[in-house]
Amino acid sequence: MTKLIENTLQLLNSSCAPEVMAVLDPNPSELMEAASILEHYRIPDSRRVKLLALFVLLELARKRHANVCFTSTCLTRKILDGDYFQSLYIQLAMQFEEMELVRYLAPLLKKYYIRQALGKEESEPLTFTLQAYLQREQAAERKNRAI
């Protein structure tokens, strides 16, 4: 699992534009939890790294966009960083050919941001959503093999 996390962070560091100066600071416990979830599925290691990278970018975008208020001295930086991580997520998802993940997460992310804008409590952790996606994908593969 440590190798997965190291490879993911290396991929993200090489993918981030240095001029943006966005700090990659994923929550270690969320990172470990997501890596643990990915370890339970039969997917190639290279794809695990890519999926974990996409997960990290979404978590970072959500983290930057959280608790944004007009009185914050770093309002612009938080918004720009969150938007950057969100757009990098889309860019890398396209590059990694993970658009099915994007399609799956899009309505859930929209609901999350609407709830956040309305000041409502956060939705379920992104790790639950990742696991649900992988379960759905695995069930579809089993169904296709049965046919």
KOLDRENBA-862854 format. One record per atom (N, C-alpha, C): residue number from 0; residue in one letter; chain; x, y, z. Coordinates in pm, whole numbers, padded with zeros to 5 digits. Example, Ala and Ser with C-alpha at 12.3 -4.5 7.8 and 13.67 -1.06 7.14 Angstrom:
0,a,A,01319,-00569,00780
0,a,A,01230,-00450,00780
0,a,A,01320,-00330,00780
1,s,A,01285,-00225,00708
1,s,A,01367,-00106,00714
1,s,A,01290,00003,00787
This chain:
0,m,A,00082,-00119,00000
0,m,A,00000,00000,00000
0,m,A,00087,00126,00000
1,t,A,00199,00121,00070
1,t,A,00289,00236,00074
1,t,A,00343,00268,-00065
2,k,A,00374,00164,-00141
2,k,A,00424,00183,-00278
2,k,A,00317,00249,-00365
3,l,A,00193,00208,-00348
3,l,A,00082,00268,-00422
3,l,A,00073,00417,-00392
4,i,A,00081,00452,-00267
4,i,A,00072,00593,-00228
4,i,A,00192,00671,-00281
5,e,A,00311,00615,-00269
5,e,A,00431,00682,-00320
5,e,A,00420,00706,-00470
6,n,A,00378,00605,-00545
6,n,A,00365,00618,-00690
6,n,A,00258,00721,-00727
7,t,A,00151,00723,-00649
7,t,A,00043,00819,-00675
7,t,A,00092,00961,-00652
8,l,A,00159,00985,-00542
8,l,A,00208,01120,-00512
8,l,A,00313,01164,-00614
9,q,A,00394,01069,-00659
9,q,A,00492,01099,-00763
9,q,A,00422,01139,-00893
10,l,A,00319,01066,-00930
10,l,A,00241,01098,-01050
10,l,A,00178,01237,-01038
11,l,A,00120,01265,-00923
11,l,A,00056,01396,-00903
11,l,A,00158,01509,-00905
12,n,A,00271,01489,-00842
12,n,A,00374,01593,-00842
12,n,A,00423,01623,-00983
13,s,A,00432,01520,-01066
13,s,A,00477,01542,-01203
13,s,A,00367,01601,-01291
14,s,A,00241,01586,-01248
14,s,A,00128,01636,-01327
14,s,A,00090,01780,-01295
15,c,A,00123,01824,-01176
15,c,A,00088,01960,-01133
15,c,A,00182,02062,-01195
16,a,A,00124,02170,-01244
16,a,A,00203,02278,-01302
16,a,A,00267,02358,-01187
17,p,A,00400,02368,-01184
17,p,A,00466,02437,-01074
17,p,A,00427,02585,-01062
18,e,A,00395,02647,-01173
18,e,A,00360,02789,-01170
18,e,A,00228,02815,-01098
19,v,A,00147,02712,-01082
19,v,A,00019,02726,-01013
19,v,A,00042,02741,-00863
20,m,A,00146,02679,-00814
20,m,A,00185,02683,-00673
20,m,A,00077,02625,-00582
21,a,A,-00001,02531,-00632
21,a,A,-00101,02462,-00550
21,a,A,-00030,02353,-00471
22,v,A,-00060,02345,-00344
22,v,A,00008,02252,-00255
22,v,A,-00067,02120,-00250
23,l,A,00005,02013,-00280
23,l,A,-00052,01879,-00271
23,l,A,-00038,01832,-00126
24,d,A,-00146,01842,-00052
24,d,A,-00142,01804,00089
24,d,A,-00262,01716,00124
25,p,A,-00268,01598,00064
25,p,A,-00383,01511,00093
25,p,A,-00385,01468,00239
26,n,A,-00504,01443,00289
26,n,A,-00522,01395,00424
26,n,A,-00466,01253,00430
27,p,A,-00364,01228,00515
27,p,A,-00303,01094,00518
27,p,A,-00401,00981,00549
28,s,A,-00496,01003,00639
28,s,A,-00589,00895,00673
28,s,A,-00683,00866,00556
29,e,A,-00730,00968,00484
29,e,A,-00815,00947,00368
29,e,A,-00738,00878,00256
30,l,A,-00612,00916,00241
30,l,A,-00525,00856,00140
30,l,A,-00506,00707,00169
31,m,A,-00479,00674,00295
31,m,A,-00461,00534,00334
31,m,A,-00590,00454,00316
32,e,A,-00703,00516,00352
32,e,A,-00831,00447,00339
32,e,A,-00863,00419,00193
33,a,A,-00842,00516,00106
33,a,A,-00868,00497,-00037
33,a,A,-00772,00393,-00095
34,a,A,-00646,00397,-00055
34,a,A,-00549,00298,-00103
34,a,A,-00590,00158,-00058
35,s,A,-00637,00147,00064
35,s,A,-00682,00019,00117
35,s,A,-00801,-00035,00037
36,i,A,-00894,00053,00004
36,i,A,-01010,00013,-00077
36,i,A,-00963,-00038,-00213
37,l,A,-00874,00034,-00276
37,l,A,-00826,-00006,-00409
37,l,A,-00753,-00140,-00406
38,e,A,-00686,-00169,-00295
38,e,A,-00612,-00296,-00282
38,e,A,-00706,-00417,-00282
39,h,A,-00833,-00396,-00249
39,h,A,-00928,-00507,-00240
39,h,A,-00989,-00546,-00374
40,y,A,-00957,-00475,-00479
40,y,A,-01017,-00503,-00610
40,y,A,-00911,-00553,-00707
41,r,A,-00955,-00639,-00796
41,r,A,-00864,-00695,-00897
41,r,A,-00851,-00597,-01012
42,i,A,-00762,-00504,-00994
42,i,A,-00732,-00409,-01100
42,i,A,-00580,-00396,-01107
43,p,A,-00527,-00368,-01224
43,p,A,-00381,-00355,-01238
43,p,A,-00326,-00243,-01149
44,d,A,-00204,-00263,-01103
44,d,A,-00139,-00162,-01018
44,d,A,-00134,-00025,-01084
45,s,A,-00109,-00023,-01215
45,s,A,-00099,00105,-01285
45,s,A,-00233,00179,-01279
46,r,A,-00343,00106,-01287
46,r,A,-00475,00170,-01278
46,r,A,-00503,00213,-01134
47,r,A,-00460,00135,-01038
47,r,A,-00477,00174,-00897
47,r,A,-00414,00311,-00871
48,v,A,-00295,00329,-00924
48,v,A,-00225,00458,-00906
48,v,A,-00307,00570,-00968
49,k,A,-00359,00547,-01086
49,k,A,-00437,00650,-01155
49,k,A,-00567,00681,-01080
50,l,A,-00636,00579,-01034
50,l,A,-00760,00601,-00961
50,l,A,-00735,00672,-00829
51,l,A,-00627,00635,-00761
51,l,A,-00595,00703,-00636
51,l,A,-00557,00849,-00662
52,a,A,-00488,00874,-00771
52,a,A,-00453,01013,-00806
52,a,A,-00580,01095,-00830
53,l,A,-00675,01039,-00901
53,l,A,-00802,01109,-00926
53,l,A,-00877,01132,-00795
54,f,A,-00876,01034,-00708
54,f,A,-00939,01048,-00577
54,f,A,-00875,01163,-00499
55,v,A,-00743,01166,-00497
55,v,A,-00670,01271,-00424
55,v,A,-00707,01408,-00479
56,l,A,-00711,01422,-00610
56,l,A,-00745,01552,-00669
56,l,A,-00885,01597,-00630
57,l,A,-00980,01505,-00628
57,l,A,-01115,01541,-00586
57,l,A,-01120,01581,-00439
58,e,A,-01048,01506,-00357
58,e,A,-01044,01540,-00214
58,e,A,-00982,01678,-00194
59,l,A,-00876,01706,-00267
59,l,A,-00810,01837,-00255
59,l,A,-00902,01948,-00302
60,a,A,-00973,01925,-00412
60,a,A,-01067,02027,-00461
60,a,A,-01176,02053,-00358
61,r,A,-01231,01946,-00302
61,r,A,-01336,01962,-00200
61,r,A,-01281,02034,-00077
62,k,A,-01162,01998,-00037
62,k,A,-01100,02059,00081
62,k,A,-01077,02209,00059
63,r,A,-01030,02245,-00059
63,r,A,-01004,02388,-00088
63,r,A,-01134,02467,-00096
64,h,A,-01237,02405,-00152
64,h,A,-01364,02476,-00167
64,h,A,-01447,02478,-00038
65,a,A,-01408,02398,00059
65,a,A,-01483,02391,00185
65,a,A,-01463,02517,00268
66,n,A,-01568,02556,00336
66,n,A,-01563,02669,00430
66,n,A,-01509,02797,00370
67,v,A,-01538,02820,00244
67,v,A,-01497,02943,00179
67,v,A,-01595,03053,00220
68,c,A,-01541,03161,00270
68,c,A,-01627,03274,00307
68,c,A,-01563,03404,00258
69,f,A,-01646,03504,00238
69,f,A,-01599,03629,00180
69,f,A,-01502,03705,00269
70,t,A,-01501,03676,00398
70,t,A,-01412,03748,00488
70,t,A,-01275,03682,00497
71,s,A,-01260,03568,00435
71,s,A,-01132,03497,00439
71,s,A,-01024,03575,00365
72,t,A,-00908,03583,00425
72,t,A,-00796,03655,00362
72,t,A,-00738,03576,00244
73,c,A,-00763,03447,00243
73,c,A,-00708,03365,00133
73,c,A,-00820,03309,00045
74,l,A,-00929,03384,00034
74,l,A,-01045,03341,-00044
74,l,A,-01007,03308,-00189
75,t,A,-00940,03400,-00255
75,t,A,-00903,03380,-00395
75,t,A,-00813,03258,-00412
76,r,A,-00715,03243,-00325
76,r,A,-00623,03130,-00334
76,r,A,-00697,02998,-00318
77,k,A,-00790,02991,-00221
77,k,A,-00865,02868,-00199
77,k,A,-00951,02833,-00320
78,i,A,-01017,02932,-00375
78,i,A,-01102,02908,-00492
78,i,A,-01019,02865,-00612
79,l,A,-00910,02935,-00638
79,l,A,-00825,02901,-00751
79,l,A,-00763,02762,-00736
80,d,A,-00715,02731,-00616
80,d,A,-00657,02598,-00594
80,d,A,-00762,02489,-00612
81,g,A,-00881,02510,-00555
81,g,A,-00988,02411,-00569
81,g,A,-01027,02391,-00714
82,d,A,-01040,02501,-00787
82,d,A,-01074,02492,-00929
82,d,A,-00962,02424,-01008
83,y,A,-00837,02453,-00972
83,y,A,-00724,02390,-01041
83,y,A,-00727,02238,-01021
84,f,A,-00745,02195,-00896
84,f,A,-00748,02051,-00869
84,f,A,-00866,01984,-00939
85,q,A,-00978,02052,-00943
85,q,A,-01097,01998,-01011
85,q,A,-01070,01984,-01161
86,s,A,-01008,02084,-01222
86,s,A,-00981,02076,-01365
86,s,A,-00871,01974,-01396
87,l,A,-00773,01962,-01307
87,l,A,-00669,01861,-01326
87,l,A,-00728,01720,-01316
88,y,A,-00824,01704,-01228
88,y,A,-00897,01576,-01217
88,y,A,-00959,01540,-01353
89,i,A,-01027,01634,-01415
89,i,A,-01091,01608,-01545
89,i,A,-00985,01579,-01651
90,q,A,-00881,01660,-01653
90,q,A,-00774,01643,-01752
90,q,A,-00710,01505,-01740
91,l,A,-00676,01466,-01618
91,l,A,-00611,01336,-01599
91,l,A,-00709,01221,-01623
92,a,A,-00834,01238,-01585
92,a,A,-00934,01133,-01611
92,a,A,-00945,01107,-01761
93,m,A,-00942,01212,-01840
93,m,A,-00945,01196,-01986
93,m,A,-00818,01125,-02033
94,q,A,-00705,01168,-01982
94,q,A,-00577,01109,-02021
94,q,A,-00572,00961,-01980
95,f,A,-00625,00928,-01863
95,f,A,-00623,00790,-01812
95,f,A,-00737,00705,-01867
96,e,A,-00823,00766,-01949
96,e,A,-00939,00700,-02004
96,e,A,-01031,00646,-01894
97,e,A,-01058,00733,-01797
97,e,A,-01146,00701,-01684
97,e,A,-01271,00789,-01687
98,m,A,-01324,00811,-01805
98,m,A,-01442,00897,-01817
98,m,A,-01567,00834,-01757
99,e,A,-01570,00703,-01747
99,e,A,-01685,00639,-01681
99,e,A,-01689,00679,-01534
100,l,A,-01574,00691,-01473
100,l,A,-01566,00740,-01334
100,l,A,-01617,00883,-01325
101,v,A,-01578,00966,-01418
101,v,A,-01623,01106,-01420
101,v,A,-01775,01112,-01435
102,r,A,-01829,01031,-01525
102,r,A,-01975,01027,-01545
102,r,A,-02047,00980,-01418
103,y,A,-01988,00884,-01351
103,y,A,-02049,00832,-01229
103,y,A,-02046,00936,-01117
104,l,A,-01934,01005,-01104
104,l,A,-01917,01099,-00993
104,l,A,-01981,01236,-01017
105,a,A,-02001,01275,-01142
105,a,A,-02048,01410,-01172
105,a,A,-02176,01448,-01097
106,p,A,-02281,01369,-01102
106,p,A,-02403,01410,-01029
106,p,A,-02383,01411,-00877
107,l,A,-02301,01321,-00828
107,l,A,-02275,01316,-00684
107,l,A,-02195,01438,-00638
108,l,A,-02098,01478,-00720
108,l,A,-02019,01597,-00687
108,l,A,-02105,01722,-00694
109,k,A,-02193,01728,-00793
109,k,A,-02283,01843,-00807
109,k,A,-02369,01856,-00682
110,k,A,-02428,01745,-00638
110,k,A,-02510,01747,-00516
110,k,A,-02429,01791,-00395
111,y,A,-02306,01741,-00388
111,y,A,-02218,01778,-00275
111,y,A,-02197,01929,-00273
112,y,A,-02162,01987,-00387
112,y,A,-02132,02131,-00391
112,y,A,-02258,02215,-00367
113,i,A,-02372,02167,-00411
113,i,A,-02497,02240,-00384
113,i,A,-02527,02238,-00235
114,r,A,-02514,02121,-00174
114,r,A,-02536,02111,-00028
114,r,A,-02438,02200,00047
115,q,A,-02316,02203,00003
115,q,A,-02214,02286,00068
115,q,A,-02250,02434,00054
116,a,A,-02295,02475,-00064
116,a,A,-02332,02615,-00087
116,a,A,-02452,02655,-00002
117,l,A,-02538,02560,00026
117,l,A,-02656,02586,00109
117,l,A,-02625,02578,00258
118,g,A,-02501,02547,00290
118,g,A,-02461,02541,00431
118,g,A,-02504,02413,00501
119,k,A,-02539,02312,00425
119,k,A,-02580,02185,00485
119,k,A,-02458,02099,00514
120,e,A,-02479,02001,00600
120,e,A,-02368,01913,00637
120,e,A,-02314,01839,00515
121,e,A,-02188,01799,00529
121,e,A,-02124,01726,00421
121,e,A,-02194,01594,00395
122,s,A,-02179,01547,00273
122,s,A,-02234,01418,00238
122,s,A,-02135,01309,00282
123,e,A,-02162,01188,00239
123,e,A,-02075,01078,00277
123,e,A,-01933,01099,00225
124,p,A,-01836,01040,00291
124,p,A,-01698,01055,00246
124,p,A,-01678,01005,00103
125,l,A,-01584,01063,00036
125,l,A,-01556,01026,-00103
125,l,A,-01509,00881,-00113
126,t,A,-01452,00828,-00007
126,t,A,-01408,00688,-00009
126,t,A,-01527,00595,-00027
127,f,A,-01644,00628,00032
127,f,A,-01763,00545,00013
127,f,A,-01804,00545,-00133
128,t,A,-01795,00662,-00195
128,t,A,-01834,00676,-00336
128,t,A,-01737,00599,-00425
129,l,A,-01609,00604,-00393
129,l,A,-01509,00529,-00469
129,l,A,-01538,00380,-00460
130,q,A,-01568,00332,-00341
130,q,A,-01596,00191,-00322
130,q,A,-01723,00150,-00397
131,a,A,-01825,00234,-00393
131,a,A,-01949,00205,-00466
131,a,A,-01922,00196,-00615
132,y,A,-01839,00285,-00668
132,y,A,-01805,00283,-00810
132,y,A,-01734,00152,-00846
133,l,A,-01637,00114,-00764
133,l,A,-01561,-00009,-00792
133,l,A,-01649,-00133,-00783
134,q,A,-01741,-00135,-00688
134,q,A,-01835,-00247,-00676
134,q,A,-01925,-00255,-00799
135,r,A,-01972,-00140,-00843
135,r,A,-02058,-00134,-00962
135,r,A,-01982,-00183,-01085
136,e,A,-01859,-00138,-01099
136,e,A,-01776,-00177,-01212
136,e,A,-01749,-00327,-01209
137,q,A,-01719,-00379,-01092
137,q,A,-01690,-00522,-01078
137,q,A,-01814,-00606,-01109
138,a,A,-01931,-00560,-01064
138,a,A,-02056,-00632,-01092
138,a,A,-02084,-00634,-01242
139,a,A,-02058,-00523,-01309
139,a,A,-02079,-00516,-01454
139,a,A,-01984,-00612,-01527
140,e,A,-01860,-00621,-01479
140,e,A,-01764,-00714,-01541
140,e,A,-01808,-00859,-01523
141,r,A,-01858,-00892,-01403
141,r,A,-01908,-01028,-01378
141,r,A,-02025,-01061,-01469
142,k,A,-02112,-00964,-01486
142,k,A,-02231,-00982,-01570
142,k,A,-02187,-01006,-01715
143,n,A,-02091,-00927,-01764
143,n,A,-02042,-00942,-01901
143,n,A,-01975,-01077,-01922
144,r,A,-01903,-01125,-01821
144,r,A,-01838,-01257,-01833
144,r,A,-01941,-01369,-01835
145,a,A,-02051,-01349,-01764
145,a,A,-02157,-01451,-01758
145,a,A,-02232,-01462,-01889
146,i,A,-02235,-01353,-01963
146,i,A,-02309,-01351,-02090
146,i,A,-02229,-01416,-02196
